[in-house]
Amino acid sequence: MSTLPISPGLSGPYRSNQRVLYAIAVVSVLAISPFMVWPVLSARLLATNFLPHQFCYLRNAGLIWTHVAADSLIGIAYFAISVTLAYLDYKARRDIPFHWMFLAFGLFIIACGGTHLMEVVTIWIPVYVFSAAVKIFTAVASITTAIVLPFTVPRVLTLVQQEKISQQVTAKLRASEERKEALLREVHHRVKNNLAVICSLFYLQSIHTKDTETVEVFRDMENRVHSMALVHQSLYGTENLARVDFAEYAQTLAKDIMSSHERPEGPVQLKCELEPVKMSVDMAVPCGLILNELISNAFKHGFRNGASGEIKLSLRSGPEGRCSLSVEDNGVGIPADLDVNTSKSLGLRLVGSLTQQIRGSFDLVRIEPGTSACLHFTVDHHAR
């Protein structure tokens, strides 16, 4: 008797249907079996054909409630500890090594808590079989934790050793950085002192000179050197030895220049609108020299013959590190035919040279009333 061959095209769907039927059968058995087994299982687990535990204590109320209170508190504490460990494991499972050990300890502690709570229950309800099952579960959890824990000890000790080495390296790096910082601070302090000596020499030379123009030259040189010394003084007094707070520096420098040009017959007021800008020493020194020239020129040429007025100092910071530094006065204003690029003034030539050095641009225009000088430059915006 011959049989019909099974078509290869039908074998795939046939096997797929078989797997579905097997899966349905297994799920059905798993779903129905508890209802079939539970009556018999519950009858044995929850059997109460024993004497309650209170009879072992001769129904002594004080002894009974002492055991109840102690076991209840221990059980509640165990459950609270387990909840804490589970929460910690959930929140920091990616950062804590061996986080699964927290789960193991949590399971062990829950089982211990359940054992103590069953001691409370069996005082009145003699479900000793169920209590024995809880103790078996506790024993399994305890033995499993006790067996697994020693295998983690070498890895834990390795982590501890690595942490100690990391702390030692960090301490050495921190000590090295502190020594470097102290050295840099001392360098800035000595540079500042040396520049201060040069300023003093210019001042002493100026008071022993009779020629007015020469005195003016010495005063200008003194102010220029002072602007450089002030940069190092600013660095010496700050935590960041690589960056200057130019807004604070500019305000201090402007006040120093104004003080050196004070005239009782015609006071000049200083108004500052400065936004915070951090810059390196290589940028701060030329910007400080330029600012010194601009404020000095505004004071000397804008307010002649004891005239009074106002000098406005502004510092603006924009995106990508673009900044602008401007000095405006309401004095007499620059001559209409003044060309910054061809001027023979030492101050303007110095400003032009320093502007090229910092790769910036400079504008000097006449306004009504007075003059506006504006420097545009770019700083490293990542360090601002």
C-alpha positions, 0 to 999 in steps of 0.5 A: 500500500503506497502513501502519498508523499508530503509536499515539501511546500506543506512541511513548513506550515505543518511543523509551525502548526505543531509548535503552536499546538505544543505551546498551547498544550504546555500553557494549558497544563501550567494554567490548570495544574495549580487549580488541580494541585492546590487543594491537596497542596493547601490541605497539607501546607495549611494543616492545623491539626497541631497545638498552637505554639502558645501552649509551649509557652504555657499561655503566659501572656508576658512571654507570648507578647515578648516573642510576638514583639521581638519576632514582629520587629525583626521581620519588619526590619528585614523587609525594610532592609530588603526594600532598601537594597532593592531600591538601591540596586534599581537606581544604581545597578549600572554603577554598582559592581556585583549588583546581583549580590544585592538581590541575593542578600535581599532575597535572603533577608526577606526569607529570614523576615518571613521565618520570624513572622511565621513564628508569630503566626504559629503562636495562634495558628498551628500551620507548622507545615507551611512554617517548615516550607518557609524555613526550607526556602530560607535555608536554600537562600542562605546556603546559596548566598553563602556559597556564592559570596566567597567567589566574589571576594577576590574580585572585590579585593581587586576592585579595592586595590584598584581604587587605592591605586587610583587614589594614590595616582590622583593624590600625586597628580593633585600634589603635582598640580599644586606645585605647578600652580604655586610655581606659576603664581610665584612667576606671575608675582615676580613678573609683576614686581619687576614691572612695578620696579620699572614703573617706579623708575619711569616715575622717578625719572619723570619727576627729575625731568624739567622738559614737559614733553619728556615728562609726558613720555615717561608718564605714558611709558609708566602707564603702559608698563603698569597695564602689563603688570596689572595682568600678572597681578590679576592672575596672581590673585585668582584661582585660574592662573591661565585666564584673566577676568578681563572685565574686572581687569579693565575696570581696575586699569581704567580707574588707575589711569583716571587717577593718574590724570586727575585734575581738580579744575575739570573732573572727568567721570568714568562709566563702565558697562562690562560683560564677563569675558575670560581670556589668556595672558597672550590676549589680555596683555595686548588688549590691556595696552590698547585699552591704556592708549584709548583711555589715555588719549580720550583723557588727554585729547578729548578734555583739554584746558581742564574741561570736564566730561565723561568717558564710557568704557564698554565690553561686549561678548557675543557668540563664538567668542567674538568680543568688542571693547569700546571707549567713548568720550563726549569731548572735543572729538578727533580732527576730521582729517585724521587717518588712523592708518597713516597717523604718526601718533605713537599711541595710534601706531601702537594700537594698530600694531597690537590689533594686528597681533591679536587678529582684530579690527579697530575703528576710530570715528567722530561722534556728536559729541566726542569720539568713539574708539572700538576694538573687535577681537575673538577669544577662545569661546570654549574657555570663557 
